[in-house]
Amino acid sequence: MVTKITPEQLFQKLQAEENVLLLDVRAEEKYKDFHIEDTNVHSVNIPKTEIFKLTEEREAVVPALPTDQEIVVTCTTGNSASKCATILAEKGLDVIVLDGGINAWKDYLEKE
């Protein structure tokens, strides 16, 4: 099971000026419409379809992601992010999932 981070915990990391690597696995169009931005966020968009296709022969996407840094994986609701995080964890990456995804992040920001 992959570890999760709540929107509040992610917000606190950003408030503390921690650098966050965010992997958004939604389709490029959705990513362009809205993604989490902050001076301390390095956001990368790799659609879930690319991650689902990862095999031994097709690891081009993995070298683009560091193995020595925690990666926060997100999607619209968190379901696809969890599946992608499991695949990436099996490849040796340090991953954590934004619980509830972008929808939960937007809801949290509206309350702040």
N, C-alpha and C positions, 0 to 999 in steps of 0.2 A: 504494500500500500504506500502510495506517495504522500508525503507530508503536504499540508495545506497552510496557507497564510491568509488571514482575513483581510478585507479591504482596510480595516482600521490599523492592523499591524503594518501593512504596506505603507499606509499614510504616515505612520509614526516613523518608519525607516526613512522616508523622504524628508520628514520634518527634522530628523536628526542628521540630515545631509549624508546619509549612507548612499553609496553608489549602488544602483540596482540594474542588473541586466534582465530585461523583460523580453521574453519570447512570445509573440502574439501569433497564434496558429490559425487565426481566421483567414478567410479569403482576402486577397489584396484589396479588393474594392471596399470591404468592410473596414479594413485597417486604415485605408486612406480617409474614409468618412470620419472615423474617430479612433484614436488610440491614446494610451496613457502617456502623457508628456510631463517632464519635469527636468530641471537642470541636472538632476542626479540620476536620471533614467537614460540608459542606452537601450533603445527599443529596436528589436529585430523582428521582421515579419517573415516567417516561413510557414506557408499554408500547411494545414494538417495533412492534406493529401500527399505532400512531399515526405513528411515524416512517416506516414503510414507505409510508404513504399520503401523505407530504409531496409536494405539487406546488406550482406557482406560486400557485394559488388558495388553497391550504390551508397557510399558514405560521404559523398561530396558535401552534404549539408552539415555533417557533424564536425569536421575540422573548423568550420566557421564559428563554432561555439566553444568557449573555453572549458577545459576540464577542471580548472582550479578556481572557479568562481560559481557561486550559487546563481542559478537561473530561475527566475519566476516565470512560469508558463501560464498563459491565459488564453481564453477564447470568449465566446459570448456568455456562456453559462457555467463553464468549468468542466463539463463532461468531456469534450474533445481534448481539453488541456490535460486532463487526468490520463487519458489514453496515450497522448503524445509523451507526457512526462514518464510514464512507465517504459515506453520504448527507449527514450533517451537515457533513463537511469540504467537500463540494461546495457547501454553503450558506454557507461562509465561517467555520465555527467551528473553533476550535483543539482538536482531539480526540486522545485517546490511549486505547488499550484495555487493560483489566486482563487480562493474559495468563492464560488458564485460568478466568477468571471467578470467581464466588462460590465454586465448589467448590475452586478452587486457593487462594483466600483462607482458607477454613476449614481446609484441609489445612496451610497455612503456620502459622496461629495455633496449631494443635494441636502443632506442632513447637517453637514458641517457648517 
